Amino acid sequence: MKFSIITPCQSAELPQLLALRQNLTMQVNQDFEWLIALNTPLDLTTPDWQTAFPVHQITFTGQTLGAARNAAIQAATGDWLVFIDSDDYLTSNALAELAAIDPLPADTLADLYQFPTYEPHTSFVASQDQTNVPDSLPKWGGAKRRQPKNRALNLETAVLGQLTPTTTVAPAALNWLEHKFTRNAGVNRWEQFNRQLKITGKVINRQLVQDHQLSFDETNVLYPDYTFLTQVMARTTAYVRLANPTYIRVKHNDPVNQPSVHQLDVPDRWQQRVAAWQTSLVAITDPDLHLAFSRYCLYRLHRFLYMALATSETVDSATIVDIPNFMTQLHQFLQLVDDEALGEISMLSRHILTRIQRQPVYPRHAINRIVHLRQLGRVIKHRGRGITRLAYTWWFTKLPIKPKTILYESFLGRNFSDSPKAVYNYLQAHYPGQFKHVWISNPGVTGMPKGQPHTIVVKRFGWRYMYYLATSKFQVINMRQPKWFVKRPGTKFLATWHGTPLKHLVFDMDNVASANPLYKQIFFQQSRQWDYLVTANQFSVDVFEHAFMYPVAKMLKSGYPRNDILSAPDRDDRARQIKEKLGIPLDKKIILYAPTWRDDDYYGVGDYKFTLKLDINRLKRELGDEYVLVLRTHYFITEHLDTTGFGDFVYNESSYDDIAELYLISDVLITDYSSVFFDYAILKRPILYFVYDYEKYGSVLRGFYLDMEKDLPGPLLKTNDDVLDALHHLPQVKQDYAAAYAKFSQRFNAWEDGHASQRVVEAFFDESDLK
């Protein structure tokens, strides 16, 4: 059994293509040829392309996926066609598992069994090397409830041979025990219909395709597969799928720069989809297949179309470009679907589609009604959770804008701090009574400016939060707004951000290990709503331009308002007051330890943990007479460290609202990869870097924008011995790093003169706003 692997490719996908080449060399079964459909010249004579299996480049006329696959099919010589995309990969046993099915009849649609993931091939291979589990799968990329739970036993032949001759095993049970495949034929032929309509990972007899002259639709850019697959299904009697996933489908987590075909922002997507359905239905003569495909199409119309059409006022032209023509197209398509399938969908949806089936009209109000009912149904299902967001969408965003109201949020409502706090304080001091100030707070947060003049504090995601989020003219936020936030005309959004970047951010990250897999797409959409982005230095401007893909013209080159306190003329008096508030003896020096979180140290998405590596007992023993330690962990870290055993040596201020005040009182900073040292350097005090996992963090995780060996104003310390030695000899550390410190300060803190708040306010607000 020889395979012809078909991979359509574009020039931008060459790095993925090389990774797939390496993956294919690991196949246990090497009886295959690889056909790469690519119009860009590819030099297959280089060492990179020398393989045990033949590799052929196939050029084709046109630019569509359908044209690429058709050309490769014509050139194929194998017994079976295997369709693999350039950014996907196979487990090493994939083709061997399929070849073990003996016999595999020609009238069979075979499937390597897709497993979706956001983990790239390199990361998966690295994890295999670490675990030494050859058949392990990458991290799941779909909904949690869909994770495969019951996998085959994978019993070896020798184990099966131990069954006694008198043991009666049903054929289906024996198939499962032998870890081969599942088979759909006869009355259950069209079960798992959705899986059968995905071309990637499918294995189809080449002679069957050739005999019936089957081909992909070369005119449909987005959906060329439906016509081909439905015709294959019409000419096959069974669907066979391997028992365990062997085809790893890598989902794109950067739809902005590297979108898959299905992530492309195409205005006529629904028109192309319905056109492909219509072409397929017309060609289907088998009544059972016709019914199954009708059900498939109607489910998608019922499930996904209405949201694309729904609008309370005018049609969103970015979703459906030409509603009247689309209604005509949909009307013609609905003439072809089975009445039985139409009768199986919900009553409201059936009412809408039958109206369009009778005449090509756009039932806007009926569609809005069904969308609203679905939204309300989700709220009811979750026992009221989400009702305030529904009110935001349905009602609050329709209310008039309040021209003198400012909404503030710092670190997702965790505290009253950072640049939003500095902007608020500046406005209160210089423009008293001019605005109504609304601060967002999580439940139980203390230190909020409740009771201050013209200021209210509202609960995050509560009713008043939704009301002011929708109606305030100004929003001042240091992280990201909710992804469902609606930027209304006439409002202004100030993104203050929260630090000079050391670690790679957003579009500079190869893979997002622990955040939402669509983090990059969501971030891009959110940042397009920002009117201004505050930057602390030219370095940040340069980084944000490519890391955020944010225009330089909309960045405020101001310095961070939160750092004004570090250059204030009364900063020593403030430091004394803060020490007294925290109960720290005035005669003790302070070590501030502010480590960051680790990308790979987490329980789940957005739920991070932290393990303290600093030897506090030894610090206390050697430095306790002169120093105290103030601990400040990153806000991502949900695990509360127990420091009660260290007596009055440790002050755990991880929940302290404003870290800038902790900078003021400290005499030395110990950090690692946190951006806190950029701000702390304004004080010209010693900085130590306790980087016990430096090699791992720099090479395996996100990487750095700076060369930590050369650019930092302090030593890199790998052990607790190093840390203690540096603390015992701080004057020498200051002398050794004086030149580096001066160079660092000029590069990163030249704008930090104590007047950043003024510059930001004057740039963000118009003169008419401040009157």
ZAMARGU-4260 file (C-alpha; in steps of 0.2 Angstrom, whole numbers, plus 5000, padded with zeros to 4 digits):
<rodrens>
0) 5000/5000/5000 | 5009/5016/4994 | 5003/5033/4999 | 5004/5050/4990 | 5004/5064/5003
5) 4997/5080/4995 | 5001/5096/5003 | 4996/5113/4996 | 5007/5127/5001 | 5011/5146/4999
10) 5028/5154/4999 | 5025/5161/5017 | 5023/5143/5024 | 5040/5137/5019 | 5046/5136/5037
15) 5031/5125/5042 | 5034/5115/5026 | 5052/5111/5032 | 5045/5106/5050 | 5033/5095/5041
20) 5047/5087/5031 | 5056/5083/5047 | 5040/5076/5054 | 5037/5064/5039 | 5055/5057/5041
25) 5049/5050/5058 | 5035/5040/5050 | 5037/5021/5054 | 5030/5017/5037 | 5041/5026/5023
30) 5031/5019/5008 | 5025/5036/5002 | 5029/5050/4990 | 5026/5068/4995 | 5018/5080/4983
35) 5020/5099/4987 | 5008/5110/4977 | 5018/5126/4977 | 5020/5139/4963 | 5036/5147/4971
40) 5052/5139/4965 | 5058/5126/4978 | 5076/5119/4977 | 5074/5101/4982 | 5092/5097/4979
45) 5098/5105/4995 | 5103/5094/5010 | 5087/5100/5019 | 5077/5091/5006 | 5086/5074/5005
50) 5074/5061/5012 | 5071/5042/5011 | 5055/5045/5002 | 5053/5055/4985 | 5048/5073/4986
55) 5040/5082/4971 | 5035/5100/4968 | 5019/5102/4958 | 5015/5119/4950 | 4997/5123/4945
60) 4987/5136/4936 | 4978/5148/4947 | 4980/5152/4966 | 4966/5143/4975 | 4968/5127/4986
65) 4956/5118/4974 | 4968/5121/4960 | 4983/5116/4970 | 4976/5099/4976 | 4969/5095/4959
70) 4986/5097/4951 | 4994/5086/4964 | 4981/5072/4962 | 4985/5072/4943 | 5003/5069/4947
75) 5001/5056/4961 | 5006/5038/4958 | 5002/5030/4975 | 4987/5019/4979 | 4980/5031/4992
80) 4979/5050/4992 | 4983/5057/5009 | 4979/5076/5012 | 4990/5085/5025 | 4991/5104/5027
85) 5009/5112/5028 | 5007/5118/5046 | 5000/5101/5053 | 5009/5085/5057 | 5007/5066/5060
90) 5011/5055/5074 | 5025/5043/5069 | 5013/5028/5068 | 5000/5036/5058 | 5003/5028/5041
95) 5008/5012/5048 | 4992/5011/5058 | 4982/5014/5042 | 4992/5001/5032 | 4989/4988/5045
100) 4970/4988/5041 | 4970/4973/5029 | 4961/4974/5018 | 4956/4992/5016 | 4943/4991/5002
105) 4945/5004/4988 | 4927/5011/4991 | 4932/5017/5009 | 4934/5035/5015 | 4948/5033/5028
110) 4953/5045/5041 | 4969/5047/5051 | 4958/5055/5065 | 4961/5074/5068 | 4967/5080/5085
115) 4966/5099/5086 | 4979/5109/5096 | 4987/5126/5097 | 5004/5118/5101 | 5016/5119/5086
120) 5026/5104/5080 | 5042/5110/5088 | 5034/5111/5105 | 5026/5094/5103 | 5042/5086/5098
125) 5051/5094/5113 | 5038/5087/5125 | 5040/5070/5118 | 5059/5071/5120 | 5056/5076/5138
130) 5043/5062/5142 | 5049/5048/5132 | 5031/5044/5128 | 5031/5041/5109 | 5012/5040/5107
135) 5008/5055/5118 | 4997/5069/5111 | 5000/5088/5112 | 4990/5099/5123 | 4971/5099/5118
140) 4966/5113/5108 | 4947/5112/5109 | 4934/5114/5122 | 4937/5105/5138 | 4921/5095/5137
145) 4926/5088/5120 | 4943/5080/5126 | 4944/5062/5121 | 4941/5052/5137 | 4940/5034/5131
150) 4954/5028/5120 | 4957/5011/5114 | 4967/4998/5124 | 4981/4997/5112 | 4984/4978/5116
155) 4998/4969/5107 | 4995/4954/5096 | 5004/4943/5109 | 4991/4948/5122 | 4976/4945/5111
160) 4983/4928/5108 | 4980/4923/5126 | 4962/4923/5123 | 4956/4905/5124 | 4949/4898/5108
165) 4932/4896/5116 | 4931/4914/5120 | 4918/4923/5109 | 4922/4941/5105 | 4910/4951/5095
170) 4918/4959/5079 | 4916/4977/5085 | 4924/4972/5102 | 4938/4963/5094 | 4941/4978/5083
175) 4942/4990/5098 | 4954/4978/5107 | 4965/4977/5092 | 4967/4996/5092 | 4963/4997/5074
180) 4948/5008/5068 | 4930/5012/5069 | 4919/5009/5054 | 4903/5017/5049 | 4894/5008/5035
185) 4876/5003/5031 | 4863/5012/5042 | 4876/5021/5052 | 4886/5027/5036 | 4882/5045/5039
190) 4886/5046/5057 | 4900/5058/5062 | 4896/5067/5046 | 4905/5083/5052 | 4921/5073/5053
195) 4919/5066/5036 | 4918/5083/5028 | 4935/5089/5033 | 4948/5085/5020 | 4964/5086/5031
200) 4969/5069/5037 | 4958/5060/5024 | 4964/5045/5014 | 4956/5041/4998 | 4959/5028/4985
205) 4967/5036/4970 | 4960/5025/4957 | 4942/5029/4963 | 4946/5047/4961 | 4953/5044/4944
210) 4939/5033/4938 | 4925/5045/4943 | 4935/5061/4938 | 4933/5069/4955 | 4940/5086/4958
215) 4940/5101/4970 | 4931/5117/4966 | 4944/5128/4959 | 4933/5143/4958 | 4928/5144/4977
220) 4943/5152/4987 | 4937/5147/5004 | 4927/5131/5002 | 4934/5120/4988 | 4932/5104/4998
225) 4913/5101/4999 | 4910/5096/4981 | 4925/5084/4981 | 4921/5076/4998 | 4902/5074/4995
230) 4906/5065/4978 | 4919/5054/4987 | 4906/5050/5000 | 4893/5046/4986 | 4905/5033/4979
235) 4911/5025/4995 | 4902/5012/5006 | 4911/5015/5022 | 4920/5028/5033 | 4935/5021/5043
240) 4943/5031/5056 | 4958/5026/5066 | 4954/5022/5084 | 4967/5035/5091 | 4971/5052/5084
245) 4986/5052/5073 | 4984/5068/5063 | 4988/5084/5073 | 4979/5099/5066 | 4988/5115/5072
250) 4975/5129/5074 | 4982/5146/5071 | 4984/5157/5086 | 4989/5172/5076 | 4975/5175/5064
255) 4981/5193/5061 | 4998/5189/5053 | 4996/5170/5049 | 4978/5167/5047 | 4971/5150/5041
260) 4959/5150/5026 | 4945/5150/5038 | 4952/5164/5048 | 4953/5176/5033 | 4943/5192/5035
265) 4933/5189/5019 | 4917/5199/5017 | 4908/5187/5006 | 4912/5171/5017 | 4894/5166/5019
270) 4891/5169/5000 | 4905/5157/4996 | 4900/5144/5009 | 4882/5144/5002 | 4888/5143/4984
275) 4898/5128/4989 | 4884/5119/4997 | 4872/5123/4983 | 4885/5115/4970 | 4887/5100/4981
280) 4868/5097/4984 | 4864/5098/4965 | 4877/5084/4961 | 4871/5072/4975 | 4859/5059/4969
285) 4859/5047/4984 | 4844/5052/4995 | 4852/5047/5011 | 4868/5057/5008 | 4857/5071/5001
290) 4847/5071/5018 | 4863/5070/5028 | 4871/5085/5019 | 4855/5095/5020 | 4855/5092/5039
295) 4873/5098/5040 | 4870/5114/5030 | 4854/5118/5040 | 4863/5116/5056 | 4876/5128/5052
300) 4863/5141/5045 | 4853/5139/5061 | 4868/5139/5073 | 4880/5152/5065 | 4871/5163/5051
305) 4859/5173/5062 | 4873/5181/5072 | 4881/5187/5056 | 4865/5195/5050 | 4859/5201/5067
310) 4858/5220/5070 | 4846/5231/5079 | 4848/5245/5066 | 4858/5243/5050 | 4866/5228/5043
315) 4885/5226/5047 | 4893/5227/5030 | 4909/5219/5036 | 4899/5203/5039 | 4887/5201/5024
320) 4891/5214/5010 | 4876/5212/5000 | 4860/5207/5009 | 4847/5207/4995 | 4858/5197/4984
325) 4863/5185/4998 | 4845/5182/5002 | 4842/5178/4983 | 4856/5165/4984 | 4850/5158/5001
330) 4832/5157/4993 | 4839/5147/4979 | 4849/5135/4990 | 4834/5132/5001 | 4824/5125/4987
335) 4837/5111/4986 | 4837/5105/5005 | 4826/5091/5011 | 4810/5095/5019 | 4813/5082/5032
340) 4830/5091/5037 | 4821/5107/5038 | 4807/5100/5049 | 4821/5094/5062 | 4827/5111/5067
345) 4819/5122/5080 | 4803/5131/5077 | 4809/5149/5077 | 4823/5144/5065 | 4812/5134/5054
350) 4800/5149/5053 | 4814/5161/5047 | 4822/5149/5034 | 4805/5144/5027 | 4801/5162/5025
355) 4817/5164/5015 | 4813/5148/5006 | 4796/5155/5000 | 4803/5172/4995 | 4821/5181/4995
360) 4817/5193/5010 | 4828/5198/5024 | 4818/5194/5040 | 4828/5206/5051 | 4817/5207/5066
365) 4814/5188/5067 | 4833/5186/5066 | 4836/5199/5080 | 4823/5190/5090 | 4831/5173/5089
370) 4848/5180/5093 | 4842/5189/5108 | 4832/5173/5114 | 4848/5163/5113 | 4858/5176/5123
375) 4844/5176/5136 | 4844/5157/5136 | 4862/5157/5140 | 4859/5169/5155 | 4845/5158/5161
380) 4856/5142/5159 | 4869/5150/5170 | 4857/5155/5183 | 4858/5173/5179 | 4877/5175/5176
385) 4880/5187/5162 | 4863/5197/5165 | 4873/5213/5167 | 4883/5211/5151 | 4867/5208/5142
390) 4860/5224/5149 | 4876/5232/5143 | 4874/5226/5125 | 4855/5228/5124 | 4852/5244/5133
395) 4866/5254/5141 | 4876/5256/5125 | 4860/5265/5118 | 4860/5278/5131 | 4868/5295/5129
400) 4886/5298/5132 | 4891/5307/5148 | 4903/5320/5142 | 4911/5324/5160 | 4913/5306/5166
405) 4929/5297/5167 | 4931/5278/5170 | 4947/5271/5178 | 4953/5253/5180 | 4970/5247/5186
410) 4975/5229/5185 | 4957/5222/5182 | 4950/5231/5197 | 4963/5224/5209 | 4968/5240/5217
415) 4969/5259/5216 | 4986/5261/5208 | 4997/5263/5193 | 4996/5277/5180 | 4977/5278/5181
420) 4979/5283/5199 | 4992/5296/5194 | 4980/5303/5181 | 4966/5303/5193 | 4976/5312/5206
425) 4982/5325/5194 | 4965/5329/5188 | 4958/5330/5206 | 4972/5342/5210 | 4972/5353/5195
430) 4954/5352/5188 | 4944/5350/5204 | 4925/5348/5201 | 4927/5347/5182 | 4923/5328/5181
435) 4914/5314/5188 | 4927/5300/5192 | 4922/5282/5192 | 4934/5269/5199 | 4932/5250/5195
440) 4935/5238/5210 | 4934/5220/5213 | 4924/5214/5229 | 4934/5216/5245 | 4947/5228/5238
445) 4953/5241/5251 | 4961/5257/5247 | 4949/5263/5234 | 4946/5282/5233 | 4928/5280/5240
450) 4922/5296/5248 | 4934/5307/5238 | 4926/5322/5230 | 4916/5318/5214 | 4921/5300/5214
455) 4912/5284/5215 | 4918/5266/5216 | 4908/5253/5207 | 4909/5234/5207 | 4918/5226/5192
460) 4905/5218/5181 | 4890/5224/5191 | 4876/5235/5185 | 4884/5252/5188 | 4900/5245/5180
465) 4891/5241/5164 | 4881/5257/5164 | 4897/5268/5166 | 4907/5257/5154 | 4894/5261/5141
470) 4891/5279/5145 | 4907/5287/5151 | 4916/5298/5138 | 4933/5294/5144 | 4941/5277/5149
475) 4958/5276/5157 | 4964/5258/5159 | 4981/5250/5161 | 4978/5233/5155 | 4965/5227/5142
480) 4947/5231/5141 | 4934/5216/5140 | 4934/5209/5123 | 4915/5212/5121 | 4918/5231/5125
485) 4910/5242/5112 | 4920/5258/5108 | 4906/5271/5105 | 4907/5286/5094 | 4912/5301/5103
490) 4922/5292/5117 | 4940/5292/5120 | 4951/5277/5127 | 4968/5280/5135 | 4978/5264/5137
495) 4991/5268/5150 | 4999/5250/5149 | 5009/5244/5164 | 5028/5243/5161 | 5043/5244/5149
500) 5044/5227/5141 | 5058/5215/5145 | 5049/5199/5139 | 5042/5196/5122 | 5024/5202/5120
505) 5009/5197/5109 | 5015/5197/5091 | 5033/5194/5096 | 5028/5178/5105 | 5030/5162/5095
510) 5018/5152/5105 | 5006/5157/5119 | 5008/5143/5132 | 4995/5148/5145 | 4983/5161/5139
515) 4968/5160/5127 | 4974/5152/5111 | 4966/5167/5101 | 4975/5179/5113 | 4984/5188/5098
520) 4968/5190/5088 | 4959/5197/5104 | 4973/5208/5108 | 4973/5216/5091 | 4955/5219/5091
525) 4955/5227/5108 | 4970/5238/5104 | 4962/5245/5089 | 4950/5253/5101 | 4963/5263/5110
530) 4964/5281/5105 | 4981/5283/5114 | 4994/5272/5121 | 5006/5279/5135 | 5024/5275/5133
535) 5038/5277/5145 | 5053/5278/5133 | 5058/5277/5115 | 5063/5259/5118 | 5044/5255/5122
540) 5038/5265/5107 | 5049/5254/5095 | 5044/5238/5104 | 5025/5242/5104 | 5025/5246/5086
545) 5029/5228/5081 | 5023/5218/5097 | 5006/5227/5097 | 5006/5232/5079 | 5000/5248/5086
550) 5003/5265/5076 | 5017/5276/5083 | 5007/5291/5079 | 4994/5286/5092 | 5008/5283/5106
555) 5010/5297/5119 | 5029/5299/5122 | 5027/5305/5140 | 5034/5294/5153 | 5023/5284/5165
560) 5012/5295/5176 | 5014/5282/5190 | 5032/5286/5191 | 5030/5305/5195 | 5030/5300/5213
565) 5048/5294/5212 | 5054/5311/5206 | 5043/5321/5218 | 5052/5334/5229 | 5044/5327/5245
570) 5048/5309/5241 | 5058/5306/5257 | 5043/5312/5268 | 5031/5301/5259 | 5043/5286/5261
575) 5043/5289/5280 | 5024/5290/5281 | 5023/5274/5271 | 5035/5265/5282 | 5024/5271/5297
580) 5008/5265/5289 | 5016/5247/5286 | 5023/5246/5303 | 5041/5245/5297 | 5054/5251/5309
585) 5062/5268/5303 | 5079/5262/5308 | 5078/5246/5297 | 5084/5246/5278 | 5072/5237/5266
590) 5075/5224/5253 | 5061/5224/5241 | 5059/5206/5232 | 5048/5208/5217 | 5048/5192/5206
595) 5037/5189/5191 | 5027/5174/5186 | 5033/5160/5174 | 5023/5156/5158 | 5025/5138/5161
600) 5021/5138/5179 | 5002/5137/5179 | 4987/5127/5184 | 4976/5132/5170 | 4972/5146/5158
605) 4975/5162/5168 | 4978/5153/5184 | 4996/5154/5189 | 5007/5148/5203 | 5023/5153/5210
610) 5037/5144/5220 | 5048/5154/5231 | 5066/5150/5228 | 5074/5164/5239 | 5081/5157/5255
615) 5072/5169/5267 | 5078/5160/5283 | 5096/5163/5278 | 5093/5181/5273 | 5085/5183/5291
620) 5099/5175/5299 | 5113/5185/5291 | 5104/5202/5288 | 5090/5202/5300 | 5098/5215/5312
625) 5100/5228/5298 | 5086/5224/5285 | 5068/5218/5283 | 5062/5210/5267 | 5046/5217/5258
630) 5039/5203/5247 | 5029/5209/5232 | 5023/5195/5220 | 5015/5198/5202 | 4997/5200/5202
635) 4994/5185/5190 | 5000/5174/5205 | 4984/5168/5214 | 4994/5157/5227 | 4996/5166/5243
640) 5013/5163/5251 | 5013/5159/5269 | 5027/5170/5277 | 5021/5169/5295 | 5036/5159/5301
645) 5048/5173/5297 | 5042/5184/5311 | 5045/5203/5309 | 5058/5200/5296 | 5046/5198/5281
650) 5032/5210/5276 | 5021/5201/5263 | 5014/5216/5253 | 5009/5207/5238 | 4992/5214/5239
655) 4998/5232/5242 | 4989/5243/5230 | 5003/5254/5224 | 5020/5246/5221 | 5028/5264/5217
660) 5026/5267/5236 | 5036/5251/5240 | 5050/5257/5228 | 5051/5274/5238 | 5054/5265/5255
665) 5066/5251/5249 | 5085/5252/5249 | 5088/5238/5236 | 5078/5229/5224 | 5079/5210/5220
670) 5069/5205/5205 | 5071/5193/5190 | 5062/5196/5173 | 5049/5208/5180 | 5048/5225/5172
675) 5049/5233/5189 | 5067/5237/5188 | 5064/5249/5174 | 5054/5261/5185 | 5065/5257/5201
680) 5081/5263/5192 | 5074/5281/5192 | 5079/5281/5211 | 5097/5276/5207 | 5097/5263/5220
685) 5105/5245/5219 | 5096/5232/5208 | 5100/5213/5210 | 5093/5200/5198 | 5090/5183/5205
690) 5088/5173/5190 | 5090/5155/5196 | 5081/5148/5180 | 5089/5160/5167 | 5094/5147/5154
695) 5077/5140/5154 | 5067/5156/5154 | 5078/5164/5141 | 5078/5149/5128 | 5062/5140/5131
700) 5050/5152/5137 | 5046/5170/5129 | 5064/5177/5127 | 5070/5194/5130 | 5071/5211/5121
705) 5087/5215/5130 | 5103/5206/5132 | 5103/5203/5150 | 5121/5199/5151 | 5126/5217/5144
710) 5111/5229/5146 | 5106/5228/5164 | 5111/5240/5178 | 5115/5225/5191 | 5122/5208/5192
715) 5114/5192/5187 | 5114/5180/5202 | 5110/5162/5200 | 5111/5155/5218 | 5107/5161/5235
720) 5125/5162/5239 | 5127/5175/5225 | 5112/5185/5232 | 5119/5185/5250 | 5136/5190/5244
725) 5129/5205/5234 | 5119/5211/5248 | 5134/5210/5260 | 5144/5220/5247 | 5131/5233/5240
730) 5144/5248/5239 | 5155/5237/5228 | 5140/5232/5217 | 5135/5250/5215 | 5153/5255/5210
735) 5155/5240/5198 | 5139/5244/5189 | 5139/5263/5190 | 5143/5265/5171 | 5130/5252/5166
740) 5117/5261/5177 | 5120/5278/5170 | 5119/5271/5152 | 5103/5261/5157 | 5095/5277/5165
745) 5098/5287/5149 | 5091/5274/5138 | 5075/5270/5148 | 5071/5285/5160 | 5076/5300/5151
750) 5057/5305/5150 | 5054/5302/5168 | 5055/5320/5176 | 5040/5319/5187 | 5028/5328/5175
755) 5022/5313/5165 | 5004/5315/5172 | 5003/5333/5166 | 5009/5328/5148 | 4997/5314/5147
760) 4982/5324/5153 | 4986/5338/5141 | 4987/5326/5126 | 4972/5315/5130 | 4960/5329/5135
765) 4955/5343/5123 | 4954/5360/5130 | 4935/5360/5129 | 4935/5345/5140 | 4946/5353/5154
770) 4934/5368/5155
</rodrens>
